[in-house]
Amino acid sequence: MTVDEINRIEPNGSTALQIASYHNNAAIVHLLIKHGASVSIQNDSTKLTPYEETTSSYIKHLLTSTGNKAWIEWTFVDPPTRETKQIFDTELENRFHNMGLSFILNYLLNHYARGYVAKASPKSAKQIEQ
């Protein structure tokens, strides 16, 4: 299945991950996340995420695991932006897969926020960080 198929919202307003989370099926939740299921899509009617759908602490852990690149996630609908996001995810995984989340976040702060955001703002980098 493609990621789009995995994340498709069914007629009942839920994705496969939301249904698996609601039914506390950890094996299916793990499989869906492993294959790119979005952890941030809300149910159309209840507005609940998969995390909010489950009562299982283990599934909540799976959904928030820092080892899962979907934890830091963007949700896009247009294909060109989705493709850019996939390139970004691949780069993150290739460059930082053994370095941990804190290293990645620090890298992003130093190279993006301080470098690019500061250039676009009349405030200094220190003012932005405060």
C-alpha positions as CSV (number, residue, x, y, z in Angstrom):
1,M,0.0,0.0,0.0
2,T,1.1,3.6,-0.6
3,V,1.3,6.1,2.3
4,D,-1.7,7.8,0.8
5,E,-3.7,4.6,1.0
6,I,-2.6,3.9,4.6
7,N,-3.6,7.5,5.6
8,R,-6.9,7.5,3.7
9,I,-9.9,8.7,5.7
10,E,-12.6,6.0,5.4
11,P,-16.3,6.8,5.2
12,N,-16.6,6.5,9.0
13,G,-14.1,9.5,9.3
14,S,-11.2,7.4,10.6
15,T,-7.9,6.2,9.2
16,A,-6.6,2.7,9.7
17,L,-4.3,3.9,12.5
18,Q,-7.2,5.5,14.3
19,I,-9.2,2.3,14.1
20,A,-6.3,0.1,15.3
21,S,-5.6,2.6,18.1
22,Y,-9.3,2.6,19.2
23,H,-9.3,-1.2,19.3
24,N,-6.0,-1.3,21.1
25,N,-4.4,-3.5,18.5
26,A,-0.7,-2.8,19.1
27,A,0.6,-5.1,16.4
28,I,-1.4,-3.3,13.7
29,V,-0.5,0.2,15.1
30,H,3.2,-0.8,15.0
31,L,2.9,-2.1,11.4
32,L,1.0,1.0,10.2
33,I,3.5,3.4,11.8
34,K,6.4,1.5,10.4
35,H,4.9,1.9,6.9
36,G,4.3,5.7,7.2
37,A,0.9,6.1,8.9
38,S,0.3,9.7,10.1
39,V,0.0,9.9,13.8
40,S,-1.5,13.4,13.6
41,I,-4.6,13.0,11.4
42,Q,-7.8,13.7,13.4
43,N,-11.0,11.7,13.0
44,D,-13.4,13.8,10.9
45,S,-16.3,13.7,13.4
46,T,-14.6,13.3,16.8
47,K,-11.5,15.4,16.0
48,L,-9.4,12.8,18.0
49,T,-5.9,11.7,17.0
50,P,-4.9,8.0,17.2
51,Y,-3.2,8.9,20.6
52,E,-6.5,10.2,21.9
53,E,-8.4,7.2,20.6
54,T,-6.5,4.5,22.5
55,T,-6.6,3.5,26.2
56,S,-3.4,1.5,25.9
57,S,-0.3,3.1,27.4
58,Y,1.9,0.8,25.1
59,I,0.2,2.2,22.0
60,K,0.5,5.7,23.3
61,H,4.3,5.0,23.6
62,L,4.4,3.6,20.1
63,L,2.6,6.8,18.8
64,T,5.0,9.1,20.6
65,S,8.3,7.1,20.2
66,T,11.2,9.4,19.3
67,G,12.5,6.6,17.2
68,N,9.6,7.1,14.9
69,K,10.2,9.8,12.3
70,A,6.5,10.4,12.1
71,W,6.7,12.0,15.6
72,I,8.0,15.2,14.0
73,E,5.6,15.4,11.2
74,W,4.0,17.7,8.7
75,T,0.8,16.9,7.0
76,F,0.4,18.1,3.5
77,V,-2.3,17.5,0.9
78,D,-0.6,18.7,-2.4
79,P,1.8,16.3,-4.0
80,P,4.8,18.7,-4.6
81,T,4.9,19.7,-0.9
82,R,4.4,16.0,0.2
83,E,7.4,15.1,-2.1
84,T,9.5,17.8,-0.4
85,K,8.5,16.5,3.0
86,Q,9.5,12.9,2.0
87,I,12.9,14.2,0.8
88,F,13.4,16.0,4.1
89,D,12.4,12.8,6.1
90,T,14.9,10.8,4.1
91,E,17.7,13.3,4.6
92,L,17.0,13.3,8.4
93,E,17.1,9.6,8.6
94,N,20.2,9.2,6.4
95,R,22.2,11.9,8.3
96,F,21.0,11.5,11.9
97,H,19.6,8.0,12.4
98,N,22.1,7.1,15.1
99,M,22.3,10.5,16.8
100,G,19.0,10.9,18.7
101,L,16.3,13.5,18.8
102,S,18.0,16.1,20.9
103,F,20.9,16.2,18.4
104,I,18.5,16.6,15.5
105,L,16.5,19.4,17.2
106,N,19.7,21.2,18.1
107,Y,20.9,20.9,14.5
108,L,17.7,22.3,13.2
109,L,17.8,25.2,15.7
110,N,21.4,26.1,14.8
111,H,21.1,25.7,11.0
112,Y,17.5,26.8,10.4
113,A,16.3,29.1,13.1
114,R,19.5,30.9,13.7
115,G,20.6,30.9,10.0
116,Y,17.4,31.5,8.0
117,V,14.8,32.9,10.3
118,A,17.2,35.5,11.7
119,K,18.0,36.7,8.2
120,A,14.3,37.2,7.5
121,S,13.6,39.1,10.7
122,P,14.8,42.5,11.9
123,K,15.3,41.0,15.4
124,S,18.6,39.4,16.3
125,A,18.9,35.6,16.8
126,K,19.1,36.1,20.6
127,Q,15.8,38.1,20.6
128,I,14.1,35.4,18.5
129,E,15.2,32.6,20.9
130,Q,13.9,34.6,23.9
